Amino acid sequence: MRRNKVVNLSLALIIAVNIAAPSAIRAHGKHAIAGEVVYSGLDALPWHSKVRIYIEDVTAKGHPGIVVAEQTILTEQQIPIKFSIVIPDEAFRPKNTYSICADITVVEHVSFTCEQPSHFQGASKPKYVRIRVRRGM
């Protein structure tokens, strides 16, 4: 019981920070990218939707990308959903090509997916990116 209270309190604190100060989210770290996930549409996100932001190394042509960084946000807010994600030092290569994308899971079903991944070279990674997702892709 006590463990559930601690987990719930921690989760409530994370959600409260996202709701109370979304503009305060900044990219921290050597290989960090901040941004926001948006979608066009009139549907509101149900409570406890999961927003997954991920960065893939897509350097090897003709092969699936390798996920090098991933963040999942359990959200109770509406768009835009702010995030900050860091590529670990051991996974970052300045000459490699990366893509950043997002999806939103509603009731254990991926309901929104990335319209177009943003690609960048490691040496010229963006500081801030806006990811647009679309329903039912």
C-alpha positions as CSV (number, residue, x, y, z in Angstrom):
1,M,0.0,0.0,0.0
2,R,2.8,2.4,0.9
3,R,4.6,1.7,-2.3
4,N,1.5,2.6,-4.3
5,K,1.2,5.9,-2.5
6,V,4.8,6.8,-3.3
7,V,4.4,5.8,-7.0
8,N,1.2,7.7,-7.2
9,L,2.7,10.7,-5.5
10,S,5.7,10.7,-7.8
11,L,3.5,10.4,-10.9
12,A,1.2,13.1,-9.6
13,L,4.2,15.4,-9.1
14,I,5.5,14.7,-12.7
15,I,2.0,15.4,-14.1
16,A,1.6,18.5,-12.0
17,V,5.0,19.9,-13.2
18,N,3.9,19.3,-16.8
19,I,0.6,21.0,-16.3
20,A,1.7,23.8,-14.1
21,A,4.9,24.8,-16.0
22,P,5.1,23.3,-19.5
23,S,7.1,26.2,-20.7
24,A,9.7,25.4,-18.1
25,I,10.6,22.1,-19.9
26,R,14.0,22.7,-21.5
27,A,16.5,20.3,-23.0
28,H,19.3,19.5,-20.6
29,G,22.4,17.5,-21.4
30,K,25.0,17.4,-24.1
31,H,22.7,15.6,-26.7
32,A,19.3,16.9,-25.6
33,I,16.4,18.0,-27.7
34,A,13.3,19.8,-26.3
35,G,10.0,20.1,-28.2
36,E,6.3,19.6,-28.3
37,V,3.9,17.0,-29.7
38,V,0.9,18.4,-31.5
39,Y,-2.0,17.1,-33.5
40,S,-4.7,18.6,-35.6
41,G,-8.2,17.7,-34.8
42,L,-10.9,18.4,-32.4
43,D,-10.7,15.3,-30.3
44,A,-9.4,15.8,-26.8
45,L,-7.0,13.2,-25.4
46,P,-8.5,10.9,-22.8
47,W,-6.9,11.0,-19.3
48,H,-3.8,8.9,-19.0
49,S,-2.9,8.7,-22.6
50,K,0.7,7.7,-23.2
51,V,2.8,9.9,-25.4
52,R,6.0,8.2,-26.6
53,I,8.8,10.2,-28.1
54,Y,11.7,8.3,-29.7
55,I,14.9,9.0,-31.6
56,E,16.2,6.4,-34.0
57,D,19.6,6.1,-35.7
58,V,18.6,5.7,-39.4
59,T,22.2,5.9,-40.8
60,A,22.0,2.4,-42.3
61,K,20.0,2.7,-45.5
62,G,17.5,-0.1,-46.2
63,H,17.4,-1.2,-42.5
64,P,15.0,-0.4,-39.7
65,G,16.1,2.4,-37.5
66,I,17.7,1.6,-34.1
67,V,16.0,3.4,-31.2
68,V,18.7,5.3,-29.3
69,A,16.5,7.3,-27.0
70,E,12.9,7.0,-25.8
71,Q,10.6,8.9,-23.4
72,T,7.1,8.0,-22.4
73,I,4.9,10.7,-20.8
74,L,1.6,9.7,-19.1
75,T,-0.3,12.8,-19.6
76,E,-3.4,14.5,-18.3
77,Q,-3.0,17.6,-20.4
78,Q,-4.0,18.5,-23.9
79,I,-1.8,19.6,-26.7
80,P,0.9,20.8,-27.0
81,I,2.6,18.1,-25.0
82,K,6.1,19.4,-24.0
83,F,9.1,17.0,-23.7
84,S,12.8,16.9,-23.3
85,I,14.7,13.9,-24.5
86,V,18.5,13.1,-24.4
87,I,20.5,10.8,-26.6
88,P,23.0,9.0,-24.3
89,D,26.7,9.7,-25.0
90,E,27.4,6.1,-25.9
91,A,24.7,6.1,-28.6
92,F,25.5,9.5,-30.1
93,R,27.6,9.8,-33.3
94,P,28.1,13.3,-34.8
95,K,28.2,11.9,-38.4
96,N,25.1,9.6,-38.1
97,T,21.6,10.5,-39.3
98,Y,18.7,10.4,-36.8
99,S,15.0,10.8,-36.9
100,I,12.7,11.9,-34.1
101,C,9.0,10.9,-34.0
102,A,6.2,10.4,-31.5
103,D,3.0,8.4,-31.1
104,I,0.1,8.5,-28.7
105,T,-1.5,5.4,-27.1
106,V,-5.0,5.7,-25.9
107,V,-6.5,2.7,-24.0
108,E,-3.6,0.4,-25.0
109,H,-4.0,1.2,-28.7
110,V,-1.7,3.5,-30.7
111,S,-4.2,6.1,-31.9
112,F,-1.9,8.8,-33.2
113,T,1.3,8.4,-35.1
114,C,4.0,10.6,-36.6
115,E,3.0,12.4,-39.8
116,Q,6.6,12.9,-40.9
117,P,9.7,12.1,-38.8
118,S,12.2,15.0,-38.5
119,H,15.6,13.9,-39.7
120,F,18.9,15.5,-38.6
121,Q,22.6,14.9,-38.6
122,G,24.1,14.3,-35.2
123,A,26.4,17.3,-35.5
124,S,23.5,19.6,-36.4
125,K,20.8,18.3,-34.1
126,P,18.0,20.7,-33.4
127,K,17.5,22.3,-30.0
128,Y,13.7,22.4,-30.3
129,V,11.4,20.3,-32.5
130,R,7.7,20.3,-33.1
131,I,6.3,16.8,-33.9
132,R,2.9,16.6,-35.5
133,V,1.0,13.3,-35.1
134,R,-2.2,12.2,-36.9
135,R,-5.0,9.9,-35.9
136,G,-5.1,6.4,-37.3
137,M,-2.0,6.2,-39.5
